[in-house]
């Protein structure tokens, strides 16, 4: 491990301080409220000091997103090793997604800002590549579970579909549902009173539809999901807290 010089440690410290100040502004007030002037004023620094670390606020957003996606990766990695067979491991990933949405709300919001076209287009290729690496790591964890399912004979991925394309369907329904849950206060008025349960039912139907064994009826699936959530949640809270401490 290469030891950082005093100057490098100071740069890292100040970069982290900038991100800590910028994060609540972005999450609570939105992208338009975030500015280099605002960050400098809140830190009581000259604006030029902020520009020494970030050329514009879009870079700050992506730097925050890298931290958030690293947390998601840690949650996925832990959950993927938690259960005893590939289908249950995929269900555990679902629990990790639920945890991230409900108990890491600031990070979930930051990821959505990162995906804003104007933010992404103005950010540097270096930051974009870091985001791509984070996404690739998460995809590798989940597609690895699919690969294990195929290897153990409990799953047959349809011909012509890659493992990553298989995962994409679950990613789309999960991420889309969670965005709607987080941003649509009118869901109960539309008849959706328990979006988590509704999402689990859709995932159960998809898993059974692909004949990913062991096949579970809906009652079994929901019960198993509850048990996984009960066992996993305390550990995920600890993992999240440890991650946040490293950002201080």
PyMOL commands that set and color helices and strands:
alter all, ss='L'
color gray80, all
select helices_A, chain A and resi 6-29+31-33+36-43+47-51+57-80+86-103+105-114+117-122+125-151+163-183+188-190+195-209+218-246
alter helices_A, ss='H'
color red, helices_A
deselect
rebuild
show_as cartoon
